[in-house]
């Protein structure tokens, strides 16, 4: 696999994972059964990334900014990794 294909694969993964994080945010706004397989899968996929960020953030009046920070970090790290691969 050449580097441009690998970079495209990384970009796709970051975009898909960002959508999963967004789905998690949307699920928190509506009444979703936390025991449904889809909700459980989304939680299991996102919690390992969101929890450490949440632990580092100071309390913000009940608001959870960890998804925003996670998406920004993912975008930044993805671009950094792709630029390193590209040259």
PDB file with SEQRES, HELIX, SHEET and CRYST1 records, atoms N, CA, C and O in Angstrom:
SEQRES   1 A   87  UNK UNK UNK UNK UNK UNK UNK UNK UNK UNK UNK UNK UNK          
SEQRES   2 A   87  UNK UNK UNK UNK UNK UNK UNK UNK UNK UNK UNK UNK UNK          
SEQRES   3 A   87  UNK UNK UNK UNK UNK UNK UNK UNK UNK UNK UNK UNK UNK          
SEQRES   4 A   87  UNK UNK UNK UNK UNK UNK UNK UNK UNK UNK UNK UNK UNK          
SEQRES   5 A   87  UNK UNK UNK UNK UNK UNK UNK UNK UNK UNK UNK UNK UNK          
SEQRES   6 A   87  UNK UNK UNK UNK UNK UNK UNK UNK UNK UNK UNK UNK UNK          
SEQRES   7 A   87  UNK UNK UNK UNK UNK UNK UNK UNK UNK                          
HELIX    1 AA1 UNK A    3  UNK A   29  1                                  27    
HELIX    2 AA2 UNK A   37  UNK A   56  1                                  20    
HELIX    3 AA3 UNK A   66  UNK A   86  1                                  21    
CRYST1    1.000    1.000    1.000  90.00  90.00  90.00 P 1           1          
ATOM      1  N   UNK A   1       0.859  -1.175   0.000  1.00  0.00           N  
ATOM      2  CA  UNK A   1       0.000   0.000   0.000  1.00  0.00           C  
ATOM      3  C   UNK A   1       0.901   1.233   0.000  1.00  0.00           C  
ATOM      4  O   UNK A   1       1.782   1.373   0.848  1.00  0.00           O  
ATOM      5  N   UNK A   2       0.665   2.123  -0.967  1.00  0.00           N  
ATOM      6  CA  UNK A   2       1.500   3.322  -1.017  1.00  0.00           C  
ATOM      7  C   UNK A   2       1.049   4.337   0.027  1.00  0.00           C  
ATOM      8  O   UNK A   2      -0.004   4.189   0.646  1.00  0.00           O  
ATOM      9  N   UNK A   3       1.868   5.369   0.209  1.00  0.00           N  
ATOM     10  CA  UNK A   3       1.604   6.315   1.301  1.00  0.00           C  
ATOM     11  C   UNK A   3       0.347   7.134   1.073  1.00  0.00           C  
ATOM     12  O   UNK A   3      -0.333   7.487   2.036  1.00  0.00           O  
ATOM     13  N   UNK A   4       0.016   7.449  -0.188  1.00  0.00           N  
ATOM     14  CA  UNK A   4      -1.203   8.234  -0.413  1.00  0.00           C  
ATOM     15  C   UNK A   4      -2.447   7.418  -0.097  1.00  0.00           C  
ATOM     16  O   UNK A   4      -3.422   7.959   0.424  1.00  0.00           O  
ATOM     17  N   UNK A   5      -2.429   6.125  -0.404  1.00  0.00           N  
ATOM     18  CA  UNK A   5      -3.560   5.266  -0.058  1.00  0.00           C  
ATOM     19  C   UNK A   5      -3.654   5.094   1.450  1.00  0.00           C  
ATOM     20  O   UNK A   5      -4.751   5.071   2.009  1.00  0.00           O  
ATOM     21  N   UNK A   6      -2.510   4.975   2.107  1.00  0.00           N  
ATOM     22  CA  UNK A   6      -2.505   4.846   3.560  1.00  0.00           C  
ATOM     23  C   UNK A   6      -3.008   6.136   4.213  1.00  0.00           C  
ATOM     24  O   UNK A   6      -3.751   6.092   5.194  1.00  0.00           O  
ATOM     25  N   UNK A   7      -2.603   7.268   3.669  1.00  0.00           N  
ATOM     26  CA  UNK A   7      -3.082   8.556   4.171  1.00  0.00           C  
ATOM     27  C   UNK A   7      -4.585   8.706   3.991  1.00  0.00           C  
ATOM     28  O   UNK A   7      -5.271   9.232   4.867  1.00  0.00           O  
ATOM     29  N   UNK A   8      -5.097   8.242   2.848  1.00  0.00           N  
ATOM     30  CA  UNK A   8      -6.543   8.296   2.607  1.00  0.00           C  
ATOM     31  C   UNK A   8      -7.280   7.383   3.580  1.00  0.00           C  
ATOM     32  O   UNK A   8      -8.370   7.714   4.046  1.00  0.00           O  
ATOM     33  N   UNK A   9      -6.685   6.239   3.882  1.00  0.00           N  
ATOM     34  CA  UNK A   9      -7.286   5.318   4.841  1.00  0.00           C  
ATOM     35  C   UNK A   9      -7.322   5.933   6.242  1.00  0.00           C  
ATOM     36  O   UNK A   9      -8.311   5.782   6.960  1.00  0.00           O  
ATOM     37  N   UNK A  10      -6.269   6.611   6.625  1.00  0.00           N  
ATOM     38  CA  UNK A  10      -6.229   7.295   7.924  1.00  0.00           C  
ATOM     39  C   UNK A  10      -7.289   8.397   7.974  1.00  0.00           C  
ATOM     40  O   UNK A  10      -8.003   8.536   8.966  1.00  0.00           O  
ATOM     41  N   UNK A  11      -7.383   9.170   6.905  1.00  0.00           N  
ATOM     42  CA  UNK A  11      -8.379  10.246   6.851  1.00  0.00           C  
ATOM     43  C   UNK A  11      -9.796   9.677   6.947  1.00  0.00           C  
ATOM     44  O   UNK A  11     -10.652  10.251   7.619  1.00  0.00           O  
ATOM     45  N   UNK A  12     -10.042   8.554   6.278  1.00  0.00           N  
ATOM     46  CA  UNK A  12     -11.357   7.917   6.344  1.00  0.00           C  
ATOM     47  C   UNK A  12     -11.652   7.428   7.758  1.00  0.00           C  
ATOM     48  O   UNK A  12     -12.762   7.612   8.259  1.00  0.00           O  
ATOM     49  N   UNK A  13     -10.673   6.810   8.399  1.00  0.00           N  
ATOM     50  CA  UNK A  13     -10.858   6.332   9.767  1.00  0.00           C  
ATOM     51  C   UNK A  13     -11.190   7.493  10.708  1.00  0.00           C  
ATOM     52  O   UNK A  13     -12.088   7.387  11.543  1.00  0.00           O  
ATOM     53  N   UNK A  14     -10.463   8.594  10.566  1.00  0.00           N  
ATOM     54  CA  UNK A  14     -10.701   9.754  11.431  1.00  0.00           C  
ATOM     55  C   UNK A  14     -12.094  10.326  11.194  1.00  0.00           C  
ATOM     56  O   UNK A  14     -12.780  10.709  12.142  1.00  0.00           O  
ATOM     57  N   UNK A  15     -12.509  10.383   9.941  1.00  0.00           N  
ATOM     58  CA  UNK A  15     -13.840  10.899   9.635  1.00  0.00           C  
ATOM     59  C   UNK A  15     -14.919   9.980  10.215  1.00  0.00           C  
ATOM     60  O   UNK A  15     -15.883  10.460  10.811  1.00  0.00           O  
ATOM     61  N   UNK A  16     -14.766   8.676  10.047  1.00  0.00           N  
ATOM     62  CA  UNK A  16     -15.751   7.738  10.585  1.00  0.00           C  
ATOM     63  C   UNK A  16     -15.795   7.783  12.110  1.00  0.00           C  
ATOM     64  O   UNK A  16     -16.873   7.754  12.704  1.00  0.00           O  
ATOM     65  N   UNK A  17     -14.630   7.854  12.740  1.00  0.00           N  
ATOM     66  CA  UNK A  17     -14.598   7.907  14.208  1.00  0.00           C  
ATOM     67  C   UNK A  17     -15.199   9.219  14.714  1.00  0.00           C  
ATOM     68  O   UNK A  17     -15.845   9.244  15.762  1.00  0.00           O  
ATOM     69  N   UNK A  18     -14.990  10.295  13.980  1.00  0.00           N  
ATOM     70  CA  UNK A  18     -15.609  11.573  14.345  1.00  0.00           C  
ATOM     71  C   UNK A  18     -17.131  11.469  14.277  1.00  0.00           C  
ATOM     72  O   UNK A  18     -17.831  12.035  15.116  1.00  0.00           O  
ATOM     73  N   UNK A  19     -17.645  10.747  13.281  1.00  0.00           N  
ATOM     74  CA  UNK A  19     -19.091  10.538  13.185  1.00  0.00           C  
ATOM     75  C   UNK A  19     -19.603   9.694  14.346  1.00  0.00           C  
ATOM     76  O   UNK A  19     -20.708   9.924  14.836  1.00  0.00           O  
ATOM     77  N   UNK A  20     -18.821   8.732  14.786  1.00  0.00           N  
ATOM     78  CA  UNK A  20     -19.221   7.911  15.933  1.00  0.00           C  
ATOM     79  C   UNK A  20     -19.273   8.778  17.191  1.00  0.00           C  
ATOM     80  O   UNK A  20     -20.188   8.639  18.003  1.00  0.00           O  
ATOM     81  N   UNK A  21     -18.303   9.663  17.353  1.00  0.00           N  
ATOM     82  CA  UNK A  21     -18.325  10.591  18.498  1.00  0.00           C  
ATOM     83  C   UNK A  21     -19.543  11.504  18.412  1.00  0.00           C  
ATOM     84  O   UNK A  21     -20.202  11.760  19.420  1.00  0.00           O  
ATOM     85  N   UNK A  22     -19.844  11.996  17.210  1.00  0.00           N  
ATOM     86  CA  UNK A  22     -21.027  12.844  17.023  1.00  0.00           C  
ATOM     87  C   UNK A  22     -22.298  12.068  17.351  1.00  0.00           C  
ATOM     88  O   UNK A  22     -23.219  12.621  17.953  1.00  0.00           O  
ATOM     89  N   UNK A  23     -22.361  10.800  16.966  1.00  0.00           N  
ATOM     90  CA  UNK A  23     -23.519   9.973  17.312  1.00  0.00           C  
ATOM     91  C   UNK A  23     -23.655   9.850  18.825  1.00  0.00           C  
ATOM     92  O   UNK A  23     -24.764   9.874  19.358  1.00  0.00           O  
ATOM     93  N   UNK A  24     -22.538   9.722  19.504  1.00  0.00           N  
ATOM     94  CA  UNK A  24     -22.560   9.647  20.972  1.00  0.00           C  
ATOM     95  C   UNK A  24     -23.128  10.929  21.569  1.00  0.00           C  
ATOM     96  O   UNK A  24     -23.916  10.884  22.513  1.00  0.00           O  
ATOM     97  N   UNK A  25     -22.726  12.070  21.017  1.00  0.00           N  
ATOM     98  CA  UNK A  25     -23.244  13.353  21.496  1.00  0.00           C  
ATOM     99  C   UNK A  25     -24.752  13.432  21.261  1.00  0.00           C  
ATOM    100  O   UNK A  25     -25.505  13.817  22.156  1.00  0.00           O  
ATOM    101  N   UNK A  26     -25.184  13.069  20.065  1.00  0.00           N  
ATOM    102  CA  UNK A  26     -26.616  13.115  19.759  1.00  0.00           C  
ATOM    103  C   UNK A  26     -27.409  12.161  20.648  1.00  0.00           C  
ATOM    104  O   UNK A  26     -28.530  12.475  21.047  1.00  0.00           O  
ATOM    105  N   UNK A  27     -26.838  11.005  20.959  1.00  0.00           N  
ATOM    106  CA  UNK A  27     -27.513  10.064  21.852  1.00  0.00           C  
ATOM    107  C   UNK A  27     -27.687  10.644  23.250  1.00  0.00           C  
ATOM    108  O   UNK A  27     -28.647  10.315  23.947  1.00  0.00           O  
ATOM    109  N   UNK A  28     -26.767  11.499  23.657  1.00  0.00           N  
ATOM    110  CA  UNK A  28     -26.886  12.081  24.994  1.00  0.00           C  
ATOM    111  C   UNK A  28     -27.995  13.125  25.058  1.00  0.00           C  
ATOM    112  O   UNK A  28     -28.444  13.487  26.145  1.00  0.00           O  
ATOM    113  N   UNK A  29     -28.439  13.612  23.903  1.00  0.00           N  
ATOM    114  CA  UNK A  29     -29.490  14.629  23.870  1.00  0.00           C  
ATOM    115  C   UNK A  29     -30.891  14.036  23.826  1.00  0.00           C  
ATOM    116  O   UNK A  29     -31.866  14.714  24.151  1.00  0.00           O  
ATOM    117  N   UNK A  30     -30.994  12.781  23.426  1.00  0.00           N  
ATOM    118  CA  UNK A  30     -32.306  12.133  23.329  1.00  0.00           C  
ATOM    119  C   UNK A  30     -32.333  10.929  24.253  1.00  0.00           C  
ATOM    120  O   UNK A  30     -31.298  10.475  24.740  1.00  0.00           O  
ATOM    121  N   UNK A  31     -33.524  10.426  24.484  1.00  0.00           N  
ATOM    122  CA  UNK A  31     -33.696   9.289  25.382  1.00  0.00           C  
ATOM    123  C   UNK A  31     -33.446   7.993  24.612  1.00  0.00           C  
ATOM    124  O   UNK A  31     -34.341   7.477  23.943  1.00  0.00           O  
ATOM    125  N   UNK A  32     -32.217   7.473  24.713  1.00  0.00           N  
ATOM    126  CA  UNK A  32     -31.831   6.239  24.041  1.00  0.00           C  
ATOM    127  C   UNK A  32     -31.641   5.163  25.093  1.00  0.00           C  
ATOM    128  O   UNK A  32     -31.070   5.408  26.156  1.00  0.00           O  
ATOM    129  N   UNK A  33     -32.126   3.964  24.786  1.00  0.00           N  
ATOM    130  CA  UNK A  33     -31.945   2.838  25.697  1.00  0.00           C  
ATOM    131  C   UNK A  33     -30.456   2.530  25.804  1.00  0.00           C  
ATOM    132  O   UNK A  33     -29.853   2.095  24.823  1.00  0.00           O  
ATOM    133  N   UNK A  34     -29.843   2.746  26.978  1.00  0.00           N  
ATOM    134  CA  UNK A  34     -28.396   2.522  27.110  1.00  0.00           C  
ATOM    135  C   UNK A  34     -27.988   1.058  26.972  1.00  0.00           C  
ATOM    136  O   UNK A  34     -26.800   0.754  26.862  1.00  0.00           O  
ATOM    137  N   UNK A  35     -28.954   0.158  26.978  1.00  0.00           N  
ATOM    138  CA  UNK A  35     -28.646  -1.260  26.864  1.00  0.00           C  
ATOM    139  C   UNK A  35     -28.846  -1.797  25.449  1.00  0.00           C  
ATOM    140  O   UNK A  35     -28.631  -2.983  25.197  1.00  0.00           O  
ATOM    141  N   UNK A  36     -29.256  -0.928  24.528  1.00  0.00           N  
ATOM    142  CA  UNK A  36     -29.395  -1.390  23.149  1.00  0.00           C  
ATOM    143  C   UNK A  36     -28.014  -1.698  22.582  1.00  0.00           C  
ATOM    144  O   UNK A  36     -27.037  -1.049  22.956  1.00  0.00           O  
ATOM    145  N   UNK A  37     -27.920  -2.669  21.692  1.00  0.00           N  
ATOM    146  CA  UNK A  37     -26.607  -3.031  21.142  1.00  0.00           C  
ATOM    147  C   UNK A  37     -25.905  -1.866  20.431  1.00  0.00           C  
ATOM    148  O   UNK A  37     -24.687  -1.721  20.542  1.00  0.00           O  
ATOM    149  N   UNK A  38     -26.652  -1.047  19.711  1.00  0.00           N  
ATOM    150  CA  UNK A  38     -26.038   0.079  19.011  1.00  0.00           C  
ATOM    151  C   UNK A  38     -25.493   1.106  20.000  1.00  0.00           C  
ATOM    152  O   UNK A  38     -24.361   1.570  19.859  1.00  0.00           O  
ATOM    153  N   UNK A  39     -26.296   1.458  20.997  1.00  0.00           N  
ATOM    154  CA  UNK A  39     -25.844   2.423  22.002  1.00  0.00           C  
ATOM    155  C   UNK A  39     -24.635   1.882  22.757  1.00  0.00           C  
ATOM    156  O   UNK A  39     -23.690   2.623  23.029  1.00  0.00           O  
ATOM    157  N   UNK A  40     -24.659   0.617  23.091  1.00  0.00           N  
ATOM    158  CA  UNK A  40     -23.551  -0.008  23.820  1.00  0.00           C  
ATOM    159  C   UNK A  40     -22.267   0.003  22.973  1.00  0.00           C  
ATOM    160  O   UNK A  40     -21.180   0.266  23.487  1.00  0.00           O  
ATOM    161  N   UNK A  41     -22.405  -0.283  21.681  1.00  0.00           N  
ATOM    162  CA  UNK A  41     -21.254  -0.289  20.780  1.00  0.00           C  
ATOM    163  C   UNK A  41     -20.655   1.106  20.652  1.00  0.00           C  
ATOM    164  O   UNK A  41     -19.437   1.271  20.721  1.00  0.00           O  
ATOM    165  N   UNK A  42     -21.508   2.107  20.466  1.00  0.00           N  
ATOM    166  CA  UNK A  42     -21.021   3.484  20.345  1.00  0.00           C  
ATOM    167  C   UNK A  42     -20.328   3.914  21.634  1.00  0.00           C  
ATOM    168  O   UNK A  42     -19.272   4.545  21.595  1.00  0.00           O  
ATOM    169  N   UNK A  43     -20.916   3.575  22.759  1.00  0.00           N  
ATOM    170  CA  UNK A  43     -20.299   3.907  24.047  1.00  0.00           C  
ATOM    171  C   UNK A  43     -18.936   3.221  24.182  1.00  0.00           C  
ATOM    172  O   UNK A  43     -17.952   3.851  24.571  1.00  0.00           O  
ATOM    173  N   UNK A  44     -18.890   1.931  23.860  1.00  0.00           N  
ATOM    174  CA  UNK A  44     -17.642   1.173  23.989  1.00  0.00           C  
ATOM    175  C   UNK A  44     -16.551   1.673  23.049  1.00  0.00           C  
ATOM    176  O   UNK A  44     -15.367   1.600  23.381  1.00  0.00           O  
ATOM    177  N   UNK A  45     -16.933   2.178  21.889  1.00  0.00           N  
ATOM    178  CA  UNK A  45     -15.951   2.694  20.932  1.00  0.00           C  
ATOM    179  C   UNK A  45     -15.414   4.069  21.321  1.00  0.00           C  
ATOM    180  O   UNK A  45     -14.265   4.394  21.023  1.00  0.00           O  
ATOM    181  N   UNK A  46     -16.232   4.869  21.977  1.00  0.00           N  
ATOM    182  CA  UNK A  46     -15.836   6.250  22.253  1.00  0.00           C  
ATOM    183  C   UNK A  46     -15.302   6.489  23.658  1.00  0.00           C  
ATOM    184  O   UNK A  46     -14.489   7.390  23.866  1.00  0.00           O  
ATOM    185  N   UNK A  47     -15.739   5.710  24.603  1.00  0.00           N  
ATOM    186  CA  UNK A  47     -15.353   5.970  25.995  1.00  0.00           C  
ATOM    187  C   UNK A  47     -13.847   5.899  26.236  1.00  0.00           C  
ATOM    188  O   UNK A  47     -13.336   6.711  27.007  1.00  0.00           O  
ATOM    189  N   UNK A  48     -13.101   4.967  25.618  1.00  0.00           N  
ATOM    190  CA  UNK A  48     -11.647   4.954  25.850  1.00  0.00           C  
ATOM    191  C   UNK A  48     -10.937   6.234  25.409  1.00  0.00           C  
ATOM    192  O   UNK A  48      -9.858   6.543  25.916  1.00  0.00           O  
ATOM    193  N   UNK A  49     -11.513   6.971  24.488  1.00  0.00           N  
ATOM    194  CA  UNK A  49     -10.916   8.233  24.044  1.00  0.00           C  
ATOM    195  C   UNK A  49     -11.456   9.407  24.862  1.00  0.00           C  
ATOM    196  O   UNK A  49     -10.704  10.305  25.242  1.00  0.00           O  
ATOM    197  N   UNK A  50     -12.756   9.394  25.129  1.00  0.00           N  
ATOM    198  CA  UNK A  50     -13.376  10.533  25.806  1.00  0.00           C  
ATOM    199  C   UNK A  50     -13.058  10.595  27.300  1.00  0.00           C  
ATOM    200  O   UNK A  50     -12.885  11.687  27.843  1.00  0.00           O  
ATOM    201  N   UNK A  51     -12.978   9.458  27.967  1.00  0.00           N  
ATOM    202  CA  UNK A  51     -12.768   9.458  29.421  1.00  0.00           C  
ATOM    203  C   UNK A  51     -11.455  10.114  29.846  1.00  0.00           C  
ATOM    204  O   UNK A  51     -11.469  10.918  30.779  1.00  0.00           O  
ATOM    205  N   UNK A  52     -10.324   9.812  29.211  1.00  0.00           N  
ATOM    206  CA  UNK A  52      -9.085  10.494  29.629  1.00  0.00           C  
ATOM    207  C   UNK A  52      -9.143  12.008  29.409  1.00  0.00           C  
ATOM    208  O   UNK A  52      -8.609  12.779  30.206  1.00  0.00           O  
ATOM    209  N   UNK A  53      -9.791  12.421  28.329  1.00  0.00           N  
ATOM    210  CA  UNK A  53      -9.935  13.864  28.080  1.00  0.00           C  
ATOM    211  C   UNK A  53     -10.827  14.472  29.154  1.00  0.00           C  
ATOM    212  O   UNK A  53     -10.529  15.542  29.684  1.00  0.00           O  
ATOM    213  N   UNK A  54     -11.919  13.790  29.471  1.00  0.00           N  
ATOM    214  CA  UNK A  54     -12.847  14.261  30.501  1.00  0.00           C  
ATOM    215  C   UNK A  54     -12.143  14.378  31.849  1.00  0.00           C  
ATOM    216  O   UNK A  54     -12.420  15.301  32.615  1.00  0.00           O  
ATOM    217  N   UNK A  55     -11.241  13.456  32.139  1.00  0.00           N  
ATOM    218  CA  UNK A  55     -10.509  13.486  33.414  1.00  0.00           C  
ATOM    219  C   UNK A  55      -9.562  14.685  33.498  1.00  0.00           C  
ATOM    220  O   UNK A  55      -9.295  15.179  34.594  1.00  0.00           O  
ATOM    221  N   UNK A  56      -9.056  15.156  32.369  1.00  0.00           N  
ATOM    222  CA  UNK A  56      -8.117  16.278  32.364  1.00  0.00           C  
ATOM    223  C   UNK A  56      -8.814  17.638  32.396  1.00  0.00           C  
ATOM    224  O   UNK A  56      -8.208  18.639  32.782  1.00  0.00           O  
ATOM    225  N   UNK A  57     -10.083  17.674  31.992  1.00  0.00           N  
ATOM    226  CA  UNK A  57     -10.789  18.949  31.923  1.00  0.00           C  
ATOM    227  C   UNK A  57     -11.332  19.363  33.285  1.00  0.00           C  
ATOM    228  O   UNK A  57     -11.786  18.522  34.061  1.00  0.00           O  
ATOM    229  N   UNK A  58     -11.283  20.651  33.569  1.00  0.00           N  
ATOM    230  CA  UNK A  58     -11.925  21.118  34.804  1.00  0.00           C  
ATOM    231  C   UNK A  58     -13.449  21.068  34.646  1.00  0.00           C  
ATOM    232  O   UNK A  58     -13.950  21.083  33.521  1.00  0.00           O  
ATOM    233  N   UNK A  59     -14.185  21.010  35.750  1.00  0.00           N  
ATOM    234  CA  UNK A  59     -15.646  21.017  35.657  1.00  0.00           C  
ATOM    235  C   UNK A  59     -16.137  22.254  34.904  1.00  0.00           C  
ATOM    236  O   UNK A  59     -15.620  23.357  35.086  1.00  0.00           O  
ATOM    237  N   UNK A  60     -17.141  22.048  34.057  1.00  0.00           N  
ATOM    238  CA  UNK A  60     -17.645  23.145  33.228  1.00  0.00           C  
ATOM    239  C   UNK A  60     -19.149  23.294  33.384  1.00  0.00           C  
ATOM    240  O   UNK A  60     -19.869  23.454  32.399  1.00  0.00           O  
ATOM    241  N   UNK A  61     -19.610  23.242  34.599  1.00  0.00           N  
ATOM    242  CA  UNK A  61     -21.029  23.460  34.854  1.00  0.00           C  
ATOM    243  C   UNK A  61     -21.929  22.401  34.247  1.00  0.00           C  
ATOM    244  O   UNK A  61     -23.024  22.713  33.779  1.00  0.00           O  
ATOM    245  N   UNK A  62     -21.490  21.176  34.249  1.00  0.00           N  
ATOM    246  CA  UNK A  62     -22.313  20.093  33.726  1.00  0.00           C  
ATOM    247  C   UNK A  62     -22.180  19.866  32.233  1.00  0.00           C  
ATOM    248  O   UNK A  62     -22.778  18.932  31.700  1.00  0.00           O  
ATOM    249  N   UNK A  63     -21.415  20.693  31.550  1.00  0.00           N  
ATOM    250  CA  UNK A  63     -21.213  20.512  30.111  1.00  0.00           C  
ATOM    251  C   UNK A  63     -19.987  19.639  29.864  1.00  0.00           C  
ATOM    252  O   UNK A  63     -18.973  19.759  30.551  1.00  0.00           O  
ATOM    253  N   UNK A  64     -20.099  18.762  28.873  1.00  0.00           N  
ATOM    254  CA  UNK A  64     -19.003  17.860  28.538  1.00  0.00           C  
ATOM    255  C   UNK A  64     -18.379  18.312  27.217  1.00  0.00           C  
ATOM    256  O   UNK A  64     -18.968  18.147  26.149  1.00  0.00           O  
ATOM    257  N   UNK A  65     -17.192  18.876  27.309  1.00  0.00           N  
ATOM    258  CA  UNK A  65     -16.501  19.355  26.118  1.00  0.00           C  
ATOM    259  C   UNK A  65     -15.544  18.321  25.543  1.00  0.00           C  
ATOM    260  O   UNK A  65     -14.861  18.598  24.557  1.00  0.00           O  
ATOM    261  N   UNK A  66     -15.483  17.132  26.140  1.00  0.00           N  
ATOM    262  CA  UNK A  66     -14.539  16.120  25.678  1.00  0.00           C  
ATOM    263  C   UNK A  66     -14.778  15.686  24.227  1.00  0.00           C  
ATOM    264  O   UNK A  66     -13.796  15.438  23.529  1.00  0.00           O  
ATOM    265  N   UNK A  67     -16.022  15.575  23.725  1.00  0.00           N  
ATOM    266  CA  UNK A  67     -16.179  15.201  22.318  1.00  0.00           C  
ATOM    267  C   UNK A  67     -15.598  16.240  21.356  1.00  0.00           C  
ATOM    268  O   UNK A  67     -15.003  15.883  20.340  1.00  0.00           O  
ATOM    269  N   UNK A  68     -15.768  17.507  21.673  1.00  0.00           N  
ATOM    270  CA  UNK A  68     -15.228  18.570  20.807  1.00  0.00           C  
ATOM    271  C   UNK A  68     -13.707  18.490  20.791  1.00  0.00           C  
ATOM    272  O   UNK A  68     -13.081  18.558  19.733  1.00  0.00           O  
ATOM    273  N   UNK A  69     -13.128  18.348  21.963  1.00  0.00           N  
ATOM    274  CA  UNK A  69     -11.664  18.280  22.053  1.00  0.00           C  
ATOM    275  C   UNK A  69     -11.150  17.026  21.359  1.00  0.00           C  
ATOM    276  O   UNK A  69     -10.124  17.072  20.681  1.00  0.00           O  
ATOM    277  N   UNK A  70     -11.856  15.902  21.522  1.00  0.00           N  
ATOM    278  CA  UNK A  70     -11.427  14.656  20.877  1.00  0.00           C  
ATOM    279  C   UNK A  70     -11.438  14.790  19.361  1.00  0.00           C  
ATOM    280  O   UNK A  70     -10.504  14.342  18.696  1.00  0.00           O  
ATOM    281  N   UNK A  71     -12.474  15.396  18.811  1.00  0.00           N  
ATOM    282  CA  UNK A  71     -12.551  15.562  17.359  1.00  0.00           C  
ATOM    283  C   UNK A  71     -11.458  16.499  16.863  1.00  0.00           C  
ATOM    284  O   UNK A  71     -10.846  16.240  15.827  1.00  0.00           O  
ATOM    285  N   UNK A  72     -11.205  17.578  17.585  1.00  0.00           N  
ATOM    286  CA  UNK A  72     -10.131  18.502  17.189  1.00  0.00           C  
ATOM    287  C   UNK A  72      -8.781  17.802  17.239  1.00  0.00           C  
ATOM    288  O   UNK A  72      -7.977  17.934  16.316  1.00  0.00           O  
ATOM    289  N   UNK A  73      -8.530  17.058  18.311  1.00  0.00           N  
ATOM    290  CA  UNK A  73      -7.262  16.322  18.424  1.00  0.00           C  
ATOM    291  C   UNK A  73      -7.120  15.269  17.328  1.00  0.00           C  
ATOM    292  O   UNK A  73      -6.040  15.107  16.759  1.00  0.00           O  
ATOM    293  N   UNK A  74      -8.195  14.561  17.035  1.00  0.00           N  
ATOM    294  CA  UNK A  74      -8.152  13.563  15.968  1.00  0.00           C  
ATOM    295  C   UNK A  74      -7.803  14.205  14.629  1.00  0.00           C  
ATOM    296  O   UNK A  74      -6.971  13.693  13.880  1.00  0.00           O  
ATOM    297  N   UNK A  75      -8.451  15.336  14.337  1.00  0.00           N  
ATOM    298  CA  UNK A  75      -8.172  16.030  13.077  1.00  0.00           C  
ATOM    299  C   UNK A  75      -6.714  16.483  13.023  1.00  0.00           C  
ATOM    300  O   UNK A  75      -6.042  16.312  12.006  1.00  0.00           O  
ATOM    301  N   UNK A  76      -6.233  17.057  14.113  1.00  0.00           N  
ATOM    302  CA  UNK A  76      -4.857  17.549  14.163  1.00  0.00           C  
ATOM    303  C   UNK A  76      -3.859  16.403  14.006  1.00  0.00           C  
ATOM    304  O   UNK A  76      -2.939  16.480  13.192  1.00  0.00           O  
ATOM    305  N   UNK A  77      -4.045  15.341  14.789  1.00  0.00           N  
ATOM    306  CA  UNK A  77      -3.117  14.208  14.728  1.00  0.00           C  
ATOM    307  C   UNK A  77      -3.174  13.515  13.371  1.00  0.00           C  
ATOM    308  O   UNK A  77      -2.153  13.063  12.853  1.00  0.00           O  
ATOM    309  N   UNK A  78      -4.361  13.435  12.805  1.00  0.00           N  
ATOM    310  CA  UNK A  78      -4.490  12.831  11.486  1.00  0.00           C  
ATOM    311  C   UNK A  78      -3.749  13.623  10.432  1.00  0.00           C  
ATOM    312  O   UNK A  78      -3.037  13.051   9.606  1.00  0.00           O  
ATOM    313  N   UNK A  79      -3.912  14.956  10.453  1.00  0.00           N  
ATOM    314  CA  UNK A  79      -3.204  15.794   9.489  1.00  0.00           C  
ATOM    315  C   UNK A  79      -1.695  15.713   9.695  1.00  0.00           C  
ATOM    316  O   UNK A  79      -0.930  15.672   8.732  1.00  0.00           O  
ATOM    317  N   UNK A  80      -1.278  15.690  10.945  1.00  0.00           N  
ATOM    318  CA  UNK A  80       0.149  15.578  11.246  1.00  0.00           C  
ATOM    319  C   UNK A  80       0.699  14.249  10.720  1.00  0.00           C  
ATOM    320  O   UNK A  80       1.755  14.217  10.087  1.00  0.00           O  
ATOM    321  N   UNK A  81      -0.008  13.173  10.981  1.00  0.00           N  
ATOM    322  CA  UNK A  81       0.445  11.864  10.540  1.00  0.00           C  
ATOM    323  C   UNK A  81       0.484  11.767   9.021  1.00  0.00           C  
ATOM    324  O   UNK A  81       1.428  11.218   8.452  1.00  0.00           O  
ATOM    325  N   UNK A  82      -0.546  12.301   8.364  1.00  0.00           N  
ATOM    326  CA  UNK A  82      -0.599  12.272   6.899  1.00  0.00           C  
ATOM    327  C   UNK A  82       0.527  13.109   6.315  1.00  0.00           C  
ATOM    328  O   UNK A  82       1.131  12.712   5.319  1.00  0.00           O  
ATOM    329  N   UNK A  83       0.825  14.265   6.917  1.00  0.00           N  
ATOM    330  CA  UNK A  83       1.905  15.099   6.387  1.00  0.00           C  
ATOM    331  C   UNK A  83       3.259  14.433   6.594  1.00  0.00           C  
ATOM    332  O   UNK A  83       4.145  14.569   5.750  1.00  0.00           O  
ATOM    333  N   UNK A  84       3.433  13.722   7.692  1.00  0.00           N  
ATOM    334  CA  UNK A  84       4.686  12.996   7.910  1.00  0.00           C  
ATOM    335  C   UNK A  84       4.824  11.874   6.880  1.00  0.00           C  
ATOM    336  O   UNK A  84       5.914  11.646   6.355  1.00  0.00           O  
ATOM    337  N   UNK A  85       3.738  11.184   6.593  1.00  0.00           N  
ATOM    338  CA  UNK A  85       3.779  10.120   5.590  1.00  0.00           C  
ATOM    339  C   UNK A  85       4.025  10.665   4.188  1.00  0.00           C  
ATOM    340  O   UNK A  85       4.721  10.049   3.381  1.00  0.00           O  
ATOM    341  N   UNK A  86       3.444  11.830   3.913  1.00  0.00           N  
ATOM    342  CA  UNK A  86       3.564  12.407   2.578  1.00  0.00           C  
ATOM    343  C   UNK A  86       4.913  12.994   2.277  1.00  0.00           C  
ATOM    344  O   UNK A  86       5.223  13.256   1.115  1.00  0.00           O  
ATOM    345  N   UNK A  87       5.703  13.202   3.257  1.00  0.00           N  
ATOM    346  CA  UNK A  87       7.012  13.748   2.955  1.00  0.00           C  
ATOM    347  C   UNK A  87       7.445  14.668   4.020  1.00  0.00           C  
ATOM    348  O   UNK A  87       8.536  15.233   3.942  1.00  0.00           O  
TER     349      UNK A  87                                                      
END                                                                             
